[in-house]
Amino acid sequence: MPFSSLSSQLRGLAALCVVATSFAAQEPPPVASNALPSAAKGANDGSISTRKDARTITLRIPAPRGQIVDREGEPLAQNVMAYQVALQFKQLEAADRDFVVNWGRTRIAHAAAVVKNLAIPTDDELYDHYRHRRWLPLILSEQISAKDAKGLESKLGSDMILHPVYRRFYPEEGLAAHVIGFTGSVGKLPTGPINFNEPLWEEVEGRSGLEKIYDKQLVGEPGTKKLLFDESGEKLFDEQPTRPRTGGTVVTTINARWQKLAEKVLKSGCKRGAFVVIDAVTGEVLVMASKPTFNLNTIDTDYKALEADPSRPMVALSYQGTYPPASTFKPIVALAALNNGTVSEDTEIYCPAAIEIGNHVFNNWSKAPEGSIDVKRAIARSCNPWFYQVGIKVGPGNFLSLARRLGYGEKTGLPLLGENSGLVPNNEWFLQHEKRRILDGDTANLSIGQGVLLASPLQVAQAMAGIANGGAVPKLQLVRQVQDSRGRVTEANRPERRAWLGVDPVAVEVVRKGMRDVVNAGYGTGKAAQLSFTEMCGKTGTAQWGPASKEQRLAWFAGFFPFDNPRYSFAVLYEGRPGETVSGGRMAAPMVKAFFEPLKEEIKETIAPPPKAVLIVEDGDSPKGDGKHQETILKAIPVESGDGTVVNPPEPEDMPAPKAVPVDPKDLPVETEDGP
């Protein structure tokens, strides 16, 4: 949905609010006076009295909460009408306690036969509500959908109503659940005497995710409702001096279609895992998926079960989970070594099957020697002995410092609750926790992304964006803009740089070549991620993780593409089950292909190099005119695009139609006699 249509949607919601409040204040169905039985017939048959008890009531109308939408305007969080079963008292002629209680009990009992889980009030609650609040409905149920409410309407019986309210609704249920978040009630409706400006129904507030972080922008401005009842209980006056104004719209960077596909890939590809995709140029987060997840629409009833679930579905593995980055960290070590001259592109280092450092033996992942290899093959083969040796030569200070510039060890700065900063140790950390400085054995472990080094999938994808860019790490973005209820942009984010890497572009190019070979060379470890439409650069990873007794491992695949002009970076995590044999090439890499390949046509259009402009040349050999006034004929010469294909100028009918962009009238130029 284009952004220009968002404001009209919001105006529709505001109008809906007016309808809702009108329904909320409606009187019970009229009853003919000759049909009213006398009070002598029993408590169920009380009639409307002429008791002198006038009331003026001022209520607050909660505003519809604003939407949260994806980058294309597709709603991720919005409002729908819901209803609550309620008892609407009349002013009774016989108003002693027993009469009022029996009158209410009879009607509630009838409704309880057709409504599940109806909250049955105590006698005290019934009588107190009649004494202090009989002009307002007594709410007896949780929210019921409009569809279910329609089926109940004719079955509730007399004096039972369906009280309309707004329900927060998530059209895609659990899509990006951890990022979007959910709402909860601000508090129960008051009891006792009616307070000035109390809410017409329970108000909600953001409890997690963007719902909480942007609660102020989403909450809207409440309206006012005034009611006047005469001494006999008849409503004399009902108006809305101020109408509620819908909250603003939060436009995220998430691509809902991509997010849905990523969650589908995770569902079929692993028991637990995460998938993150970033626009490496702008820093916009397009996908942030975690498995397990949960249904936002049923959070009220499921919350306690979700909290008690040992699989911890409410923890976002994509940004709250931290893991050893394993071999996805090796390109950083290689980049540090190339940048400071420890190795060059052609330097070959002998790599045996294992290396002894101190009292420990450090093995190659394959337990086989690789022979003498250069940096590109070391990356493609993920050769542990090469990185053990080079990491020690470079020194942990150098490659860990580069890792920090790439975003390891710090929160990304995105509007996320509970984001984990991970861990990049230094000597101070080792002195505090291990009572010693970093030793060569520690350095060897850190060089292959093991040991105490920890990162989230989001941080790994961010680091890949930095390597893709070469010169700088983009500042990540999760929200593109915030619009007010009229569709005006009140907040907007633009691409920014997070940090300069300060590395030699030649060194970056060599690392990219090695990562390209991971996927595209016959000896690479990530061939299962190969795409049919572009050259991907990637890195597999397999890590020991968790308590040794569990024998649990992780599988990673992270990278970026295309090789020539990187646009997208990503990271995929696969949590292995205890005792399961896993590898990045077998578990994580296929998920990357399963995600990007179906998006082939869309991505090809995005990553295609821009066509060159058409050159205009003069043809002096083609005079035109009467000989006195010759005209030079201009010819358009098609030129080649970046991929060598001939690009012709588009025909007029092929040109995209211009789109109208809504603007603030204050921004329009002032017209004068001479024009704007």
VMD Tcl script that draws the C-alpha trace (Angstrom):
set ca {
  {0.00 0.00 0.00}
  {1.51 3.37 -0.90}
  {2.19 5.79 1.94}
  {-0.22 8.32 0.41}
  {-3.16 6.07 1.31}
  {-2.25 5.76 4.98}
  {-3.85 9.06 5.99}
  {-7.18 8.08 4.43}
  {-7.11 4.80 6.35}
  {-6.50 6.65 9.58}
  {-9.35 9.10 8.89}
  {-11.54 6.03 8.36}
  {-10.53 4.71 11.75}
  {-11.37 8.04 13.37}
  {-14.80 7.94 11.76}
  {-15.21 4.40 12.99}
  {-14.48 5.61 16.49}
  {-17.43 8.02 16.29}
  {-19.69 5.17 15.21}
  {-18.36 3.02 18.03}
  {-19.00 5.59 20.72}
  {-22.51 6.21 19.41}
  {-23.21 2.49 19.74}
  {-21.59 2.45 23.18}
  {-24.06 5.01 24.44}
  {-27.17 3.52 22.93}
  {-30.12 3.00 25.19}
  {-31.65 -0.43 25.87}
  {-34.34 -1.42 23.36}
  {-37.55 0.53 24.10}
  {-40.23 -1.31 25.99}
  {-43.90 -0.47 25.68}
  {-45.35 0.85 28.95}
  {-48.31 -1.54 28.85}
  {-45.88 -4.45 28.60}
  {-44.12 -3.63 31.89}
  {-45.16 -6.12 34.58}
  {-45.62 -4.85 38.11}
  {-42.95 -5.16 40.77}
  {-45.27 -7.46 42.72}
  {-44.58 -10.19 40.20}
  {-41.00 -10.58 41.46}
  {-37.47 -9.26 41.19}
  {-37.26 -10.09 37.50}
  {-40.16 -7.86 36.68}
  {-38.98 -4.49 38.05}
  {-40.12 -1.48 36.06}
  {-38.55 1.89 35.37}
  {-39.30 4.19 38.28}
  {-39.78 7.93 38.57}
  {-37.12 8.20 41.28}
  {-35.60 11.67 41.51}
  {-31.98 10.88 40.69}
  {-30.61 13.05 37.87}
  {-27.02 12.73 36.67}
  {-24.63 14.64 34.45}
  {-21.80 12.39 33.26}
  {-18.63 13.35 31.34}
  {-16.65 10.44 29.91}
  {-13.38 10.13 28.02}
  {-13.50 8.38 24.63}
  {-10.21 6.51 24.12}
  {-8.67 7.26 20.72}
  {-8.05 4.53 18.17}
  {-4.41 3.50 18.43}
  {-2.26 4.30 15.40}
  {-1.03 1.66 12.96}
  {2.35 -0.01 12.65}
  {3.03 -0.81 8.99}
  {5.77 -2.32 6.88}
  {7.89 -0.36 4.39}
  {5.17 -0.69 1.72}
  {2.32 0.38 4.00}
  {1.01 -3.10 4.76}
  {-0.48 -3.11 8.28}
  {1.34 -5.10 10.94}
  {-0.69 -3.70 13.86}
  {-4.09 -2.01 13.58}
  {-7.51 -1.83 15.27}
  {-10.75 -3.74 14.79}
  {-14.13 -3.49 16.48}
  {-14.74 -5.95 19.29}
  {-17.51 -6.29 21.85}
  {-17.97 -7.14 25.51}
  {-21.13 -8.62 26.99}
  {-22.51 -6.25 29.58}
  {-25.54 -5.83 31.85}
  {-27.37 -2.52 31.38}
  {-29.38 -1.69 34.50}
  {-32.65 0.20 34.39}
  {-33.76 2.47 37.17}
  {-35.86 0.06 39.16}
  {-38.98 0.86 41.14}
  {-38.13 -1.61 43.88}
  {-34.45 -0.81 44.44}
  {-33.70 -2.68 47.67}
  {-30.60 -4.87 47.64}
  {-32.35 -8.25 47.20}
  {-34.51 -6.99 44.38}
  {-31.58 -5.44 42.47}
  {-29.39 -8.53 42.94}
  {-32.10 -10.96 41.83}
  {-32.99 -8.75 38.87}
  {-29.37 -8.81 37.70}
  {-28.76 -12.49 38.50}
  {-31.72 -13.64 36.37}
  {-30.46 -11.80 33.31}
  {-26.84 -12.83 33.80}
  {-27.85 -16.49 34.20}
  {-29.63 -16.35 30.84}
  {-26.59 -14.82 29.15}
  {-24.19 -17.30 30.81}
  {-25.99 -20.13 29.04}
  {-24.91 -18.78 25.65}
  {-21.61 -16.97 26.43}
  {-18.56 -18.94 27.52}
  {-16.40 -17.77 30.42}
  {-18.77 -15.00 31.48}
  {-17.44 -13.24 34.60}
  {-20.14 -13.64 37.26}
  {-20.16 -10.67 39.67}
  {-20.75 -11.05 43.38}
  {-23.91 -9.77 45.02}
  {-21.97 -6.80 46.40}
  {-20.59 -5.96 42.95}
  {-24.07 -6.09 41.43}
  {-25.65 -3.89 44.05}
  {-22.76 -1.40 44.19}
  {-22.84 -0.99 40.42}
  {-26.56 -0.29 40.52}
  {-26.19 2.27 43.32}
  {-23.26 4.18 41.78}
  {-22.99 3.35 38.09}
  {-26.29 2.05 36.75}
  {-26.17 4.57 33.86}
  {-23.12 2.74 32.50}
  {-22.93 -0.94 31.47}
  {-21.48 -3.54 33.83}
  {-18.86 -5.41 31.75}
  {-19.04 -9.20 32.16}
  {-16.85 -10.72 29.42}
  {-13.54 -10.51 27.64}
  {-13.51 -9.02 24.16}
  {-15.49 -10.90 21.54}
  {-14.91 -10.60 17.82}
  {-17.47 -8.83 15.66}
  {-18.29 -12.12 13.95}
  {-18.98 -13.94 17.23}
  {-20.86 -10.96 18.63}
  {-23.26 -10.95 15.70}
  {-24.25 -14.53 16.47}
  {-24.88 -13.69 20.14}
  {-26.90 -10.53 19.68}
  {-30.32 -12.17 19.55}
  {-29.54 -14.74 22.26}
  {-28.45 -12.58 25.18}
  {-31.90 -11.71 26.45}
  {-33.31 -8.48 27.82}
  {-31.07 -5.82 29.37}
  {-27.88 -7.57 28.17}
  {-25.96 -5.57 25.59}
  {-22.87 -5.85 23.44}
  {-20.60 -2.98 24.46}
  {-18.31 -1.94 21.55}
  {-14.58 -1.37 22.11}
  {-11.39 -1.31 20.08}
  {-9.23 -4.39 19.94}
  {-5.58 -4.29 18.89}
  {-5.32 -6.62 15.93}
  {-2.30 -8.07 14.15}
  {-3.30 -9.11 10.60}
  {-0.36 -11.49 10.22}
  {-0.71 -12.90 13.76}
  {2.89 -13.74 14.74}
  {4.75 -12.01 11.92}
  {7.76 -10.14 13.35}
  {6.10 -10.58 16.73}
  {9.20 -9.77 18.79}
  {9.83 -6.57 16.85}
  {6.22 -5.31 16.68}
  {5.38 -6.13 20.30}
  {1.94 -6.07 21.93}
  {-0.32 -3.96 24.12}
  {-1.98 -4.46 27.47}
  {-4.69 -2.81 29.54}
  {-3.77 0.38 31.40}
  {-6.11 -0.73 34.17}
  {-9.58 -2.00 34.92}
  {-12.54 0.33 34.67}
  {-13.30 2.23 37.90}
  {-15.88 1.06 40.41}
  {-17.89 3.14 42.83}
  {-19.19 6.60 41.98}
  {-18.61 7.72 38.39}
  {-15.56 9.95 38.07}
  {-15.32 12.97 35.83}
  {-13.65 12.09 32.51}
  {-13.22 8.39 33.23}
  {-12.71 6.18 30.12}
  {-15.70 4.79 28.27}
  {-13.82 1.48 27.95}
  {-10.49 0.10 29.10}
  {-7.50 1.89 27.58}
  {-4.38 0.09 26.39}
  {-0.69 0.87 26.31}
  {2.34 -0.65 24.60}
  {3.95 -3.43 26.62}
  {6.76 -4.59 24.34}
  {8.48 -3.95 21.01}
  {7.61 -0.97 18.85}
  {4.20 -0.85 20.52}
  {5.96 0.22 23.73}
  {8.83 2.26 22.30}
  {6.49 4.35 20.14}
  {3.55 4.33 22.54}
  {3.43 8.13 22.76}
  {3.17 8.48 18.97}
  {0.61 5.67 18.64}
  {-1.75 6.50 21.48}
  {-3.73 9.35 19.88}
  {-5.85 12.03 21.55}
  {-9.04 11.02 23.41}
  {-12.42 12.62 22.83}
  {-15.16 13.63 25.25}
  {-18.72 12.39 25.71}
  {-21.35 14.16 27.82}
  {-24.55 12.51 29.07}
  {-27.47 14.02 31.00}
  {-30.13 11.90 32.73}
  {-33.23 13.26 34.43}
  {-34.47 12.21 37.84}
  {-36.48 9.38 36.31}
  {-33.46 7.87 34.53}
  {-34.34 9.11 31.05}
  {-31.44 10.30 28.91}
  {-31.95 13.93 27.99}
  {-28.64 14.83 26.43}
  {-25.87 12.95 24.61}
  {-23.11 14.69 22.66}
  {-19.41 14.56 21.81}
  {-17.86 18.02 22.34}
  {-14.51 16.69 21.11}
  {-13.97 13.68 18.91}
  {-11.04 11.35 19.43}
  {-8.07 11.71 17.11}
  {-6.34 8.58 15.88}
  {-2.72 8.02 16.85}
  {0.15 8.29 14.41}
  {1.50 5.63 12.08}
  {4.89 4.01 12.55}
  {6.35 3.01 9.18}
  {8.98 0.32 9.66}
  {11.77 -0.78 7.33}
  {10.51 -4.37 7.50}
  {9.40 -5.94 4.22}
  {6.36 -7.98 5.28}
  {6.53 -10.28 2.25}
  {10.20 -11.02 2.90}
  {9.62 -11.41 6.62}
  {6.84 -13.92 5.94}
  {9.10 -15.92 3.63}
  {11.96 -15.89 6.14}
  {9.70 -17.18 8.90}
  {8.43 -19.88 6.56}
  {12.02 -20.91 5.77}
  {12.88 -21.04 9.47}
  {9.76 -23.08 10.20}
  {10.73 -25.77 7.72}
  {14.49 -25.50 8.18}
  {15.11 -25.65 11.91}
  {13.63 -26.14 15.36}
  {15.21 -22.92 16.64}
  {16.96 -20.22 14.68}
  {17.07 -16.70 13.31}
  {17.22 -14.91 9.97}
  {18.29 -11.26 9.46}
  {18.50 -9.37 6.16}
  {19.87 -5.81 5.88}
  {20.09 -3.34 3.04}
  {23.85 -2.88 3.23}
  {23.68 0.51 1.49}
  {21.00 2.22 3.60}
  {21.28 0.15 6.78}
  {17.55 -0.65 6.71}
  {16.60 -3.94 8.37}
  {14.34 -5.76 5.93}
  {13.94 -9.04 7.81}
  {14.36 -9.89 11.48}
  {12.88 -13.31 12.10}
  {13.18 -15.63 15.08}
  {11.94 -19.13 15.73}
  {10.13 -19.97 17.95}
  {7.68 -17.09 17.90}
  {4.14 -16.50 19.15}
  {0.71 -15.20 18.10}
  {0.22 -11.54 19.00}
  {-3.56 -11.85 18.73}
  {-3.78 -14.36 21.57}
  {-1.14 -12.87 23.87}
  {-3.73 -12.06 26.57}
  {-4.72 -15.68 27.03}
  {-1.34 -17.23 26.17}
  {1.02 -14.99 28.13}
  {1.52 -17.15 31.23}
  {1.97 -20.31 29.14}
  {4.47 -18.55 26.88}
  {6.48 -17.36 29.88}
  {6.59 -20.87 31.31}
  {7.46 -22.54 27.99}
  {11.03 -23.99 28.23}
  {11.61 -23.16 24.55}
  {11.31 -19.45 25.49}
  {9.29 -18.34 22.46}
  {9.14 -14.76 23.71}
  {12.91 -14.36 23.44}
  {13.94 -12.94 20.06}
  {16.89 -15.08 19.00}
  {17.68 -12.59 16.22}
  {18.74 -9.81 18.60}
  {18.39 -11.10 22.18}
  {20.22 -14.38 21.65}
  {24.03 -14.31 21.62}
  {26.26 -17.06 20.31}
  {29.87 -17.73 19.33}
  {30.05 -16.37 15.75}
  {32.28 -19.29 14.78}
  {33.84 -19.15 11.33}
  {31.69 -16.19 10.25}
  {34.29 -14.24 12.27}
  {37.24 -15.43 10.15}
  {36.85 -12.76 7.42}
  {37.43 -10.13 10.12}
  {40.70 -11.78 11.16}
  {41.75 -12.05 7.51}
  {40.87 -8.39 6.88}
  {42.94 -7.27 9.89}
  {45.91 -9.36 8.72}
  {45.74 -8.01 5.16}
  {45.28 -4.44 6.34}
  {48.35 -4.35 8.58}
  {50.55 -6.33 6.19}
  {50.83 -9.55 8.20}
  {49.87 -11.35 4.98}
  {49.29 -10.32 1.39}
  {46.90 -11.75 -1.17}
  {49.59 -14.18 -2.37}
  {51.14 -15.17 0.97}
  {50.93 -18.92 1.51}
  {50.94 -20.50 4.96}
  {51.30 -24.19 5.64}
  {48.28 -25.64 7.41}
  {48.63 -29.05 9.06}
  {45.73 -31.05 10.46}
  {46.38 -29.68 13.95}
  {48.59 -27.19 15.75}
  {49.89 -27.47 19.31}
  {49.73 -24.23 21.29}
  {50.94 -24.45 24.87}
  {49.51 -27.61 26.36}
  {46.59 -27.79 23.96}
  {46.11 -29.23 20.47}
  {43.96 -27.14 18.11}
  {42.48 -29.14 15.24}
  {41.31 -28.27 11.79}
  {37.54 -28.71 11.48}
  {38.12 -31.47 8.90}
  {40.94 -33.07 10.95}
  {42.91 -33.11 7.69}
  {45.84 -30.95 6.50}
  {45.22 -28.26 3.88}
  {48.88 -27.78 2.86}
  {50.19 -24.33 1.88}
  {47.30 -22.01 1.08}
  {46.67 -18.29 0.66}
  {44.10 -16.13 2.41}
  {41.36 -16.59 -0.18}
  {41.52 -20.37 -0.02}
  {41.77 -20.21 3.78}
  {38.45 -18.36 3.84}
  {36.83 -20.61 1.23}
  {37.97 -23.77 3.01}
  {37.43 -22.25 6.49}
  {40.86 -23.59 7.44}
  {41.30 -23.36 11.21}
  {45.14 -23.77 11.34}
  {45.60 -20.81 8.96}
  {43.58 -18.57 11.28}
  {45.21 -19.93 14.45}
  {48.62 -18.91 13.11}
  {47.62 -15.63 11.49}
  {45.48 -14.56 14.45}
  {48.41 -14.96 16.81}
  {50.69 -13.02 14.41}
  {48.20 -10.18 14.00}
  {47.47 -10.07 17.70}
  {44.05 -10.11 19.37}
  {44.11 -6.35 19.91}
  {44.11 -5.73 16.16}
  {41.33 -8.05 15.00}
  {39.15 -7.51 18.09}
  {39.41 -3.74 17.58}
  {38.24 -4.19 13.97}
  {35.39 -6.37 15.22}
  {34.24 -3.56 17.51}
  {34.28 -1.09 14.61}
  {32.09 -3.56 12.74}
  {29.56 -3.43 15.60}
  {30.52 -6.45 17.71}
  {30.24 -5.97 21.47}
  {27.74 -3.07 21.24}
  {24.01 -2.70 20.76}
  {23.05 -1.66 17.24}
  {21.04 1.34 18.42}
  {17.79 0.05 16.87}
  {14.52 0.63 18.76}
  {14.54 -2.84 20.29}
  {13.80 -3.81 23.88}
  {16.18 -6.27 25.48}
  {18.77 -6.21 22.67}
  {21.92 -8.06 23.73}
  {25.26 -6.33 23.21}
  {27.24 -9.58 22.96}
  {30.84 -9.75 24.14}
  {34.20 -8.80 22.65}
  {36.76 -9.43 25.40}
  {39.99 -7.57 26.08}
  {42.80 -7.96 28.60}
  {40.79 -6.14 31.27}
  {37.94 -8.60 30.82}
  {40.31 -11.58 31.08}
  {41.99 -10.12 34.18}
  {38.60 -9.63 35.83}
  {37.08 -12.99 34.89}
  {40.03 -15.32 34.27}
  {42.64 -13.64 36.48}
  {45.11 -13.47 33.57}
  {45.73 -11.69 30.30}
  {44.84 -13.07 26.86}
  {47.14 -15.98 26.00}
  {47.97 -17.50 22.60}
  {45.48 -20.29 23.21}
  {42.75 -17.71 23.83}
  {43.80 -15.86 20.68}
  {43.62 -19.05 18.62}
  {40.09 -19.69 19.86}
  {39.01 -16.11 19.23}
  {40.52 -16.23 15.72}
  {37.96 -18.83 14.70}
  {35.06 -17.13 16.49}
  {35.06 -19.39 19.52}
  {35.90 -18.92 23.19}
  {34.14 -16.12 25.07}
  {33.38 -14.11 21.92}
  {29.60 -13.68 21.57}
  {27.37 -11.97 18.98}
  {23.73 -11.90 17.95}
  {22.59 -12.76 14.41}
  {21.74 -9.06 13.98}
  {25.32 -8.09 14.83}
  {26.76 -10.67 12.45}
  {24.56 -9.36 9.61}
  {25.62 -5.81 10.50}
  {29.30 -6.77 10.33}
  {28.70 -8.33 6.92}
  {27.19 -5.03 5.76}
  {30.38 -3.33 6.88}
  {32.58 -5.72 4.90}
  {30.24 -5.35 1.91}
  {30.59 -1.57 2.05}
  {34.32 -1.79 2.65}
  {34.79 1.69 4.00}
  {32.07 2.09 6.59}
  {29.42 0.32 8.65}
  {25.95 1.76 8.00}
  {23.85 2.87 10.93}
  {21.01 0.38 11.08}
  {17.41 1.55 10.72}
  {14.20 -0.20 11.79}
  {11.75 2.71 11.44}
  {11.62 4.75 8.24}
  {9.27 7.44 9.50}
  {6.44 8.33 11.86}
  {3.32 10.03 10.50}
  {0.66 11.89 12.43}
  {-3.08 11.24 12.05}
  {-3.18 13.50 8.98}
  {-0.40 11.61 7.22}
  {2.23 14.28 7.83}
  {5.74 13.02 8.54}
  {6.80 14.00 12.06}
  {9.94 11.85 12.27}
  {12.11 10.50 9.46}
  {15.33 8.51 9.40}
  {17.94 8.87 6.70}
  {20.95 6.68 5.87}
  {23.87 7.42 8.15}
  {27.33 6.04 8.80}
  {27.86 4.21 12.08}
  {31.65 3.92 11.91}
  {34.58 4.14 9.53}
  {36.50 0.89 9.25}
  {39.79 2.54 8.38}
  {40.98 -0.40 6.27}
  {42.72 -0.67 2.91}
  {40.16 -1.12 0.08}
  {42.52 -3.67 -1.52}
  {42.37 -5.76 1.66}
  {38.56 -5.64 1.60}
  {38.55 -6.76 -2.05}
  {40.73 -9.78 -1.24}
  {38.43 -10.83 1.61}
  {35.42 -10.47 -0.68}
  {37.08 -12.76 -3.22}
  {37.62 -15.38 -0.55}
  {34.00 -15.11 0.55}
  {32.88 -15.40 -3.06}
  {34.86 -18.64 -3.34}
  {33.09 -20.00 -0.24}
  {29.91 -20.18 -2.34}
  {31.05 -20.35 -5.94}
  {34.31 -22.33 -5.97}
  {34.21 -26.10 -6.19}
  {36.15 -26.41 -2.92}
  {34.06 -23.86 -0.97}
  {32.14 -24.86 2.14}
  {28.96 -22.93 1.27}
  {28.03 -24.20 -2.19}
  {24.51 -25.01 -0.99}
  {23.77 -21.27 -0.82}
  {24.66 -20.59 -4.46}
  {22.12 -18.43 -6.28}
  {21.19 -18.67 -9.94}
  {21.08 -14.93 -10.58}
  {24.04 -13.36 -8.77}
  {27.43 -14.03 -7.22}
  {27.01 -14.40 -3.49}
  {29.79 -13.89 -0.95}
  {29.33 -15.88 2.23}
  {30.88 -17.66 5.17}
  {29.81 -20.86 6.85}
  {30.28 -21.44 10.55}
  {29.86 -24.25 13.05}
  {30.33 -23.60 16.78}
  {30.41 -25.49 20.01}
  {27.81 -23.90 22.24}
  {26.25 -24.25 25.66}
  {27.21 -26.64 28.46}
  {29.63 -29.38 27.39}
  {27.25 -31.98 28.82}
  {24.64 -31.08 26.19}
  {27.00 -31.58 23.24}
  {25.15 -28.81 21.44}
  {26.34 -26.97 18.33}
  {25.34 -24.08 16.11}
  {25.36 -23.63 12.36}
  {25.81 -20.24 10.68}
  {25.76 -18.83 7.21}
  {26.35 -15.11 6.75}
  {27.40 -12.89 3.89}
  {26.30 -10.41 1.26}
  {25.67 -10.03 -2.48}
  {26.25 -9.26 -5.25}
  {30.04 -9.49 -5.34}
  {30.59 -6.52 -7.66}
  {28.26 -4.02 -6.01}
  {26.99 -5.43 -2.68}
  {23.43 -4.50 -1.76}
  {22.15 -7.02 0.78}
  {23.82 -8.55 3.82}
  {22.38 -11.34 5.94}
  {22.96 -13.85 8.71}
  {21.20 -17.15 9.36}
  {21.52 -19.09 12.60}
  {20.60 -22.74 13.15}
  {20.48 -23.96 16.75}
  {21.34 -27.62 16.85}
  {19.63 -29.97 19.24}
  {21.71 -31.69 21.94}
  {23.84 -34.37 20.31}
  {22.90 -33.30 16.76}
  {25.68 -33.15 14.18}
  {25.40 -29.85 12.35}
  {27.37 -27.71 9.92}
  {26.84 -24.29 8.38}
  {27.15 -25.68 4.88}
  {24.47 -28.36 5.41}
  {21.99 -26.60 7.71}
  {22.22 -22.83 7.33}
  {23.36 -22.37 3.72}
  {20.34 -24.16 2.18}
  {18.01 -21.86 4.12}
  {19.70 -18.84 2.54}
  {19.06 -20.22 -0.92}
  {15.49 -21.18 -0.03}
  {14.86 -17.57 0.95}
  {16.58 -15.56 -1.78}
  {15.91 -17.76 -4.82}
  {12.09 -17.22 -4.81}
  {12.77 -13.47 -4.76}
  {14.94 -13.72 -7.87}
  {13.04 -11.41 -10.21}
  {12.47 -8.76 -7.58}
  {16.09 -8.74 -6.42}
  {17.51 -8.81 -9.95}
  {15.72 -5.57 -10.66}
  {17.11 -3.99 -7.50}
  {20.74 -5.05 -7.91}
  {20.95 -4.44 -11.66}
  {23.52 -1.72 -12.45}
  {21.88 1.51 -13.56}
  {21.84 1.98 -17.35}
  {24.04 4.70 -18.77}
  {22.49 7.82 -20.19}
  {21.69 7.98 -23.91}
  {24.34 9.96 -25.81}
  {23.15 12.69 -28.16}
  {25.44 13.35 -31.16}
  {25.23 15.72 -34.08}
  {24.94 14.26 -37.57}
  {26.57 16.89 -39.78}
  {26.12 14.80 -42.91}
  {22.35 15.08 -42.88}
  {21.47 18.73 -43.67}
  {17.87 19.75 -43.64}
  {16.30 23.00 -44.81}
  {16.38 25.37 -47.69}
  {20.14 25.70 -47.94}
  {20.20 29.00 -46.12}
  {19.06 27.66 -42.77}
  {20.33 24.16 -42.32}
  {19.32 22.22 -39.21}
  {21.50 19.75 -37.44}
  {19.70 16.46 -36.91}
  {20.22 14.96 -33.43}
  {20.40 11.19 -33.11}
  {20.06 9.08 -30.00}
  {22.65 6.33 -29.77}
  {21.81 3.46 -27.44}
  {24.66 2.64 -25.07}
  {25.51 -0.41 -23.06}
  {24.48 -0.98 -19.47}
  {26.90 -2.26 -16.88}
  {26.27 -5.86 -17.92}
  {27.01 -5.22 -21.60}
  {23.44 -5.31 -22.87}
  {22.17 -2.58 -25.17}
  {19.85 -0.13 -23.48}
  {17.29 1.71 -25.61}
  {15.36 4.70 -24.32}
  {11.91 3.63 -23.06}
  {8.86 4.31 -25.14}
  {6.45 6.84 -23.62}
  {3.95 4.15 -22.73}
  {6.67 2.25 -20.90}
  {7.57 5.17 -18.69}
  {6.34 4.85 -15.10}
  {3.39 7.06 -14.30}
  {4.21 9.89 -11.90}
  {2.82 9.44 -8.41}
  {1.21 12.17 -6.36}
  {2.96 12.66 -3.05}
  {0.90 14.17 -0.20}
  {2.44 17.37 1.14}
  {1.68 19.74 3.96}
  {-0.14 22.84 2.63}
  {2.31 24.92 4.65}
  {5.11 23.64 2.45}
  {3.50 24.82 -0.81}
  {5.03 27.91 -2.49}
  {3.18 31.19 -2.16}
  {1.60 32.37 -5.40}
  {2.30 35.92 -6.55}
  {1.46 37.84 -9.68}
  {4.74 36.70 -11.19}
  {4.10 33.03 -10.41}
  {5.13 30.80 -7.54}
}
mol new
graphics top color blue
foreach p $ca { graphics top sphere $p radius 0.5 }
foreach p [lrange $ca 0 end-1] q [lrange $ca 1 end] { graphics top cylinder $p $q radius 0.2 }
display resetview
